[in-house]
């Protein structure tokens, strides 16, 4: 992972996704795709993502929870180039009609990305869209899939991104995938803040044993990284130097650097900066506090230093953020940004 908090070609342009949901899909699988995108819009205050829900026949999808999902229309692809996500959970064989497979094969010639989500992997394989690609799927189906599609390279991973093909093995791996796609498109900081919206912390659990809130769905094998992250969150206003942070954990600064890079793909100073700037951005959005006060509350030694770092991170100044969101609110175009926790 590159050592940066936002990609150099960042542009707040909207990405449109087509989401094909077949009948009997789990409700949580649909949410695992859409909710991270919605939260990315809410946290950023920008319409970074849009989506169209489609069904094979244009009718509302009846989920396994008996909760229908309305759709925008039928899956009748033309020459669209935007990403296509194919979602399926149960009875995929009944959905794998010759017409659906024909349409999938047709649209894949134009799409930049086609993703098979959970049993959607089988639909892509049936349509010959995974031939010579690496793919993953639900662990229960692994052996059967290997036998059925020897032309596909199956791997035991939570999700796989192989060029123009994406596959996942279930609902929670799909959430991990969406966070990774947000990170690649809009940087580590936004992906981190979105992941934090999904946190559930158990009551009655000691702080040392509780799941690390900063990481969202990231699984941390090393408790020293979790400890460091918690210390960072506890010291936003007066940031700890990395040497002091490492000393409090009982390791060297070099070891801390190595552990962070292995666990989450970024060095500790970038994670710490992302935490502080995300905290600052919430204050910019949710309050009318002076920027000098926000700078002090998030560990910057001056308003000018805060403004430079903020602009470099979010590609607009704090005052531009407030002005843009105020204007959007007046015109009714504001997203659910003021509900950011």
C-alpha positions as CSV (number, residue, x, y, z in Angstrom):
1,X,0.0,0.0,0.0
2,X,1.4,3.4,-0.9
3,X,2.4,5.6,2.0
4,X,-0.1,8.3,1.5
5,X,-3.5,9.2,3.0
6,X,-5.1,10.1,-0.3
7,X,-4.3,9.0,-3.8
8,X,-2.5,11.7,-5.9
9,X,-5.2,11.5,-8.6
10,X,-8.0,12.1,-6.1
11,X,-11.0,13.8,-7.7
12,X,-14.4,14.1,-6.0
13,X,-16.2,12.7,-9.1
14,X,-19.2,10.4,-8.6
15,X,-18.8,6.6,-9.3
16,X,-21.9,4.8,-10.5
17,X,-22.3,1.1,-9.7
18,X,-24.9,-1.2,-11.2
19,X,-25.9,-3.8,-8.6
20,X,-27.7,-6.9,-9.9
21,X,-29.6,-8.6,-7.1
22,X,-31.1,-12.0,-7.8
23,X,-34.0,-13.4,-5.8
24,X,-33.4,-15.0,-2.4
25,X,-30.3,-12.9,-1.7
26,X,-29.6,-12.2,1.9
27,X,-30.5,-8.7,3.0
28,X,-27.2,-8.3,4.8
29,X,-25.3,-9.0,1.6
30,X,-27.0,-6.1,-0.1
31,X,-26.3,-3.9,2.8
32,X,-22.6,-4.9,2.8
33,X,-22.3,-3.4,-0.6
34,X,-24.4,-0.3,-0.3
35,X,-23.8,0.9,3.3
36,X,-20.1,1.5,3.0
37,X,-20.8,3.6,-0.1
38,X,-23.5,5.5,1.6
39,X,-21.2,6.2,4.6
40,X,-18.4,7.3,2.3
41,X,-20.8,9.9,0.9
42,X,-21.9,10.9,4.4
43,X,-18.5,11.2,5.8
44,X,-17.0,13.1,2.9
45,X,-20.0,15.3,2.3
46,X,-19.7,14.5,-1.4
47,X,-21.7,12.2,-3.7
48,X,-18.7,10.0,-4.3
49,X,-20.8,7.0,-5.1
50,X,-24.2,6.4,-6.7
51,X,-25.8,3.0,-7.4
52,X,-28.7,1.4,-9.4
53,X,-30.3,-1.7,-8.0
54,X,-31.4,-4.1,-10.8
55,X,-33.2,-7.4,-10.8
56,X,-33.4,-10.0,-13.6
57,X,-37.1,-9.1,-14.4
58,X,-37.4,-5.6,-13.0
59,X,-39.5,-6.7,-10.1
60,X,-38.7,-6.0,-6.5
61,X,-36.4,-8.6,-5.0
62,X,-37.8,-10.9,-2.3
63,X,-35.0,-11.5,0.2
64,X,-34.6,-14.5,2.5
65,X,-35.7,-12.2,5.3
66,X,-39.0,-11.7,3.5
67,X,-38.2,-8.0,3.2
68,X,-38.6,-6.9,-0.5
69,X,-36.0,-4.7,-2.0
70,X,-37.3,-2.2,-4.6
71,X,-35.2,-1.9,-7.8
72,X,-34.6,0.7,-10.4
73,X,-35.4,-1.6,-13.2
74,X,-34.6,-4.8,-15.1
75,X,-31.1,-5.9,-15.9
76,X,-31.0,-5.0,-19.6
77,X,-27.4,-4.0,-20.3
78,X,-26.2,-2.1,-23.2
79,X,-22.6,-0.7,-23.5
80,X,-22.3,0.6,-20.0
81,X,-18.8,0.8,-18.7
82,X,-19.4,1.3,-15.0
83,X,-18.8,-1.5,-12.5
84,X,-21.3,-4.3,-12.2
85,X,-21.8,-6.2,-8.9
86,X,-23.7,-9.5,-9.1
87,X,-25.3,-10.5,-5.8
88,X,-26.6,-13.9,-5.0
89,X,-27.0,-16.0,-1.8
90,X,-29.3,-19.0,-2.3
91,X,-30.6,-21.1,-5.1
92,X,-28.2,-19.6,-7.6
93,X,-28.7,-22.5,-10.0
94,X,-32.3,-21.6,-10.4
95,X,-31.3,-18.1,-11.3
96,X,-28.6,-19.1,-13.8
97,X,-30.8,-19.0,-16.8
98,X,-29.4,-19.0,-20.3
99,X,-30.7,-15.5,-20.8
100,X,-29.0,-14.2,-17.6
101,X,-25.7,-15.8,-18.6
102,X,-26.0,-14.3,-22.1
103,X,-26.6,-10.9,-20.7
104,X,-23.7,-11.2,-18.2
105,X,-21.3,-12.3,-21.0
106,X,-22.5,-9.5,-23.2
107,X,-22.1,-6.7,-20.6
108,X,-18.7,-8.0,-19.4
109,X,-17.2,-6.9,-22.8
110,X,-17.8,-3.3,-21.9
111,X,-17.6,-3.1,-18.1
112,X,-14.4,-2.0,-16.4
113,X,-15.1,-4.3,-13.5
114,X,-17.5,-7.2,-12.9
115,X,-17.8,-8.5,-9.3
116,X,-19.3,-11.7,-8.1
117,X,-20.6,-11.3,-4.5
118,X,-21.0,-14.5,-2.5
119,X,-22.9,-16.9,-4.8
120,X,-22.7,-14.4,-7.5
121,X,-19.2,-16.0,-8.0
122,X,-21.0,-19.1,-9.4
123,X,-23.1,-17.0,-11.8
124,X,-19.9,-15.4,-13.2
125,X,-18.2,-18.8,-13.5
126,X,-21.3,-20.2,-15.2
127,X,-21.0,-17.3,-17.7
128,X,-17.3,-18.1,-18.3
129,X,-16.4,-14.7,-16.9
130,X,-13.9,-16.1,-14.4
131,X,-11.9,-18.3,-16.8
132,X,-8.2,-17.8,-16.1
133,X,-8.9,-15.5,-13.3
134,X,-8.2,-16.0,-9.6
135,X,-11.4,-16.1,-7.5
136,X,-12.7,-16.8,-4.0
137,X,-16.0,-17.9,-2.7
138,X,-17.8,-19.2,0.4
139,X,-15.6,-21.7,2.2
140,X,-18.4,-24.3,2.2
141,X,-18.5,-24.4,-1.6
142,X,-14.7,-24.4,-2.2
143,X,-14.2,-28.0,-3.1
144,X,-17.3,-28.3,-5.3
145,X,-16.3,-25.1,-7.1
146,X,-12.8,-26.4,-7.8
147,X,-14.2,-29.5,-9.4
148,X,-16.8,-27.7,-11.4
149,X,-14.6,-24.9,-12.9
150,X,-11.0,-26.1,-13.4
151,X,-10.4,-23.1,-15.6
152,X,-10.7,-20.8,-12.6
153,X,-7.9,-20.3,-10.1
154,X,-9.6,-20.6,-6.7
155,X,-7.9,-19.1,-3.7
156,X,-8.9,-19.2,0.0
157,X,-9.2,-15.4,0.7
158,X,-11.9,-13.2,2.0
159,X,-12.0,-11.3,-1.3
160,X,-10.0,-11.3,-4.5
161,X,-9.3,-8.4,-6.9
162,X,-7.8,-9.8,-10.1
163,X,-7.8,-7.2,-12.8
164,X,-11.4,-6.7,-14.1
165,X,-12.8,-9.4,-11.8
166,X,-13.7,-9.2,-8.2
167,X,-15.0,-12.0,-6.0
168,X,-16.0,-12.3,-2.3
169,X,-16.8,-15.2,0.0
170,X,-19.6,-13.8,2.1
171,X,-21.2,-10.7,3.7
172,X,-18.4,-9.7,6.0
173,X,-15.7,-10.3,3.4
174,X,-17.8,-8.0,1.1
175,X,-17.7,-5.3,3.7
176,X,-13.9,-5.7,3.8
177,X,-13.9,-5.5,0.0
178,X,-15.9,-2.3,-0.1
179,X,-13.5,-0.6,2.4
180,X,-10.6,-1.6,0.3
181,X,-12.2,-0.2,-2.9
182,X,-12.9,3.1,-1.0
183,X,-9.3,3.1,0.1
184,X,-8.0,2.6,-3.4
185,X,-10.3,5.2,-4.9
186,X,-10.3,7.9,-2.1
187,X,-7.5,7.1,0.3
188,X,-6.8,5.5,3.6
189,X,-8.3,8.2,5.7
190,X,-11.8,8.0,4.2
191,X,-11.7,4.1,4.4
192,X,-10.7,4.3,8.0
193,X,-13.5,6.7,9.0
194,X,-16.1,4.6,7.1
195,X,-14.9,1.5,8.9
196,X,-15.3,3.2,12.3
197,X,-19.0,3.7,11.6
198,X,-19.5,-0.1,11.8
199,X,-18.0,-0.5,15.2
200,X,-19.8,-2.4,17.9
201,X,-18.1,-2.5,21.3
202,X,-19.3,-4.9,23.9
203,X,-20.3,-3.5,27.3
204,X,-18.6,-5.0,30.3
205,X,-15.4,-5.9,28.4
206,X,-12.1,-4.4,29.6
207,X,-10.5,-1.9,27.3
208,X,-7.6,-4.2,26.8
209,X,-9.8,-7.0,25.7
210,X,-12.3,-5.0,23.6
211,X,-12.1,-5.0,19.8
212,X,-10.0,-2.1,18.5
213,X,-12.6,0.4,17.3
214,X,-10.3,2.2,14.8
215,X,-9.9,-0.8,12.6
216,X,-13.5,-1.6,11.9
217,X,-13.4,-4.9,10.1
218,X,-9.7,-5.2,10.0
219,X,-8.5,-8.2,11.9
220,X,-5.4,-7.5,14.0
221,X,-3.3,-10.5,15.1
222,X,-0.9,-8.4,17.2
223,X,-2.3,-6.8,20.4
224,X,0.6,-4.3,20.3
225,X,-0.9,-2.7,17.2
226,X,-4.3,-2.5,18.9
227,X,-2.7,-1.0,22.0
228,X,-1.0,1.6,19.9
229,X,-4.1,2.5,18.0
230,X,-6.0,2.9,21.3
231,X,-3.3,5.2,22.7
232,X,-3.5,7.3,19.5
233,X,-7.2,7.7,19.9
234,X,-6.8,8.7,23.5
235,X,-4.2,11.4,22.6
236,X,-5.7,13.4,19.7
237,X,-5.4,16.8,21.3
238,X,-1.8,16.2,22.4
239,X,-0.3,13.6,20.1
240,X,2.3,11.3,21.4
241,X,5.7,11.1,19.6
242,X,6.2,7.7,18.0
243,X,9.2,7.1,20.1
244,X,7.1,7.7,23.3
245,X,4.2,5.6,21.9
246,X,6.5,2.7,21.2
247,X,8.1,3.0,24.6
248,X,4.7,2.8,26.3
249,X,4.0,-0.4,24.4
250,X,7.3,-1.8,25.2
251,X,8.9,-2.0,21.8
252,X,11.2,0.0,19.6
253,X,10.0,2.6,17.1
254,X,11.4,0.6,14.2
255,X,9.4,-2.4,15.5
256,X,6.3,-0.4,15.8
257,X,6.7,0.8,12.2
258,X,7.1,-2.8,11.0
259,X,4.1,-4.1,13.0
260,X,1.8,-1.4,11.6
261,X,2.8,-1.9,8.0
262,X,2.3,-5.6,8.3
263,X,-1.1,-5.3,10.1
264,X,-2.9,-2.6,8.2
265,X,-0.6,-1.6,5.3
266,X,0.3,1.9,6.5
267,X,3.0,3.2,8.9
268,X,1.8,4.5,12.3
269,X,2.4,8.2,11.5
270,X,-0.1,8.0,8.6
271,X,-2.7,6.2,10.7
272,X,-2.3,8.8,13.5
273,X,-2.5,11.7,11.1
274,X,-5.7,10.2,9.5
275,X,-7.3,9.9,12.9
276,X,-6.5,13.5,13.8
277,X,-7.6,15.0,10.5
278,X,-10.8,12.9,10.5
279,X,-11.6,14.3,14.0
280,X,-10.9,17.8,12.7
281,X,-13.1,17.3,9.7
282,X,-16.0,16.2,12.0
283,X,-15.6,19.4,14.0
284,X,-15.4,21.5,10.8
285,X,-18.7,20.0,9.6
286,X,-20.6,19.6,12.9
287,X,-19.6,22.8,14.8
288,X,-19.0,26.4,14.1
289,X,-15.8,26.4,16.2
290,X,-13.0,28.6,15.1
291,X,-10.4,26.9,13.0
292,X,-7.7,27.8,15.5
293,X,-9.7,26.0,18.2
294,X,-10.1,23.0,16.0
295,X,-6.4,23.0,15.3
296,X,-5.6,23.0,19.0
297,X,-8.1,20.3,19.7
298,X,-6.6,17.9,17.1
299,X,-2.9,18.4,17.9
300,X,-1.8,21.1,15.4
301,X,0.5,23.8,16.7
302,X,-1.1,26.5,14.6
303,X,-4.2,27.2,12.5
304,X,-1.9,27.6,9.4
305,X,-0.3,24.2,9.9
306,X,-3.7,22.7,10.4
307,X,-5.1,24.4,7.2
308,X,-2.1,23.2,5.1
309,X,-2.5,19.6,6.3
310,X,-6.2,19.7,5.9
311,X,-6.0,20.9,2.4
312,X,-3.3,18.4,1.5
313,X,-5.5,15.6,2.9
314,X,-9.0,16.6,1.7
315,X,-8.1,18.8,-1.3
316,X,-10.0,21.8,0.0
317,X,-9.5,24.2,2.9
318,X,-11.6,24.0,6.1
319,X,-13.4,27.2,5.1
320,X,-14.2,25.7,1.7
321,X,-15.6,22.6,3.3
322,X,-18.0,24.7,5.4
323,X,-18.9,27.0,2.6
324,X,-19.6,24.0,0.2
325,X,-21.8,22.2,2.8
326,X,-23.7,25.3,3.8
327,X,-24.5,26.0,0.1
328,X,-25.5,22.4,-0.4
329,X,-27.8,22.5,2.7
330,X,-29.5,25.6,1.4
331,X,-30.2,24.0,-2.0
332,X,-31.4,20.8,-0.5
333,X,-28.5,18.8,-2.0
334,X,-26.7,18.0,1.2
335,X,-26.1,14.4,2.1
336,X,-26.5,12.9,5.5
337,X,-23.3,14.5,6.7
338,X,-24.5,16.2,9.9
339,X,-25.3,12.8,11.4
340,X,-21.7,11.8,11.4
341,X,-20.9,10.4,14.8
